[in-house]
Amino acid sequence: MSDASSDSLLLRQCRLAHQSADDPLVDIAIEAGRIAAIAPHLDRPTEHTLAVNGQLVSPPFVESHIHLDSVLTAGQPRWNQSGTLFEGIDIWRDRKQNLSLEDVKTRAITALKLQAQQGVLFVRSHADVSEASLTALKALLEVREAVKDWITLQVVAFPQDGIYSHPDNEARLEEALKLGADVVGGIPHYELTREDGVRSVHRIFDLAERYDRLIDIHCDEIDDDQSRFLEVVAACAIRCSCGSRVTASHTTAMGSYNNAYAFKLMGFLQRTSINFIANPLINITLQGRTDTYPKRRGVTRVKELWQSGFNVSLGHDCIQDPWYSLGTGNMLDVASMAVHVCQMTGLEEINACYDMVTHHGARTLHLKDYGLEVGNAANLIVLDAADRYDAIRRRPVVKAVISQGRLLVETEPAQTQWH
Ligand code: FE2
C-alpha cells in the first residue's frame, strides 16, 4: 500500500489510542480527506487498504513549541559552553546577523520533514522578530504556505530580545502581526526591568485584541523565584475573559516558587483557562545552572497543573540550536522526558503525557476537527505499539503517517537478528 494519491483508504484492525485493551479492534474508512466511518469490520468499496493488524492508531502528534528559525544551527558560530539560556541568546544574536530567507526556509523544512516522518502534523513555531529585516518571520510565513498541504504550521511573532530593549522592537512586533503571524509572543522575564516586563505583557494583550490573534508568551523561563510575570498574564486573562486563547510557555520559575505563593497563584490561575506548555528536554538542561546541590529540575509544575485541570502540552523547543544541541523531533522523546522529570510515572500520568503531545497540544493551537472522529479531517498515525504507555516506554517508529487523507510517509521498524 503506497499509492499516495488515493481518494479512499481503509485501515483494517486498528487499536485506537484511547481504547481499552478489551475493546474490539476497528476499521477506519477515509474518503475525500475525511474520516468517513469507524467501526469493527467495515465493508465498503475502497481504492486501497492498509493492514494495521492491531497496532496503535492515534491522532498525529502536535509540536506546540519549537523555534524553527534557529533549528540545525548548533555550534554556529560557537558552542554554548555555559549551557544557559542567556549564553544561547547571545550566540543566536550573532548567528542571526547573517540569516537569509533561504537559510531559514531550508533548515525549517528539513526539520518539518523530520517531524512529519515521526508523526507530527501540527506545529507552532516561534519566529524571532527582534531584527530589522524580520527575515526569520518572513521565511517561516513562506514555509507555512509551502507546506500547508501536508503539515499545519502556526507562527508566533516572538520578540526574542524583548519588546522594550531596543527602540524599534515594539514596532517590529506589530509589523510581524500585519505580515500575518498567527500568534503574539513575548519574553517579559528578559525585559530590562520588572516594569518593562509588566508593560510588555499588557502590550501583548492589546496587540492580540487589536489583531485578533492568539497569545503565547515565554513566561518566567528562569530559576529566579522572584520572576512573577505569570501572575500578570493571569490578571490580564481574567480581565479579558480570554484565557483559552492564551498560553504561558516554560513557566519554569514556578518550580522555584515557595508553596505559599504557588498555592495563591494557582487560585488566580483557576479563574482563567490559560494553556501551559512545558519543554522538559531543554529545561532540564538549561535550568539549575547556577545551583550547586541540591540542584533544581527547572521544569514547571506539570503534574500539579494537570491535576488542577489545566490544559498542559509539551514541546521540543529546540532541535540542535544555541540552546539545545540535541533533539530529534520525536514527540515521544519529549513525553518520555516529562514522565521522568515531572515524576508522572503512574499509568494515568504516563497516558496523560501522551495526551500532552496530542490532544492537549491541539487544544492549545485551537485546532479544529482534530482527533479520530467521523467527519474530522483524516490526519492520523500508525505506531508500532500496543498502547500509549507502550509507545512512551519504547518510543517505536511511526509506521505510517496519513495527512489530510493521504498516505504521506511510511517507515519500517528496524529488524534485529541474533546469530
Ligand atoms: Fe521557546
Residues whose N, C-alpha, C, O or C-beta is under 5 A from the ligand:
A	BS01	FE2	D317
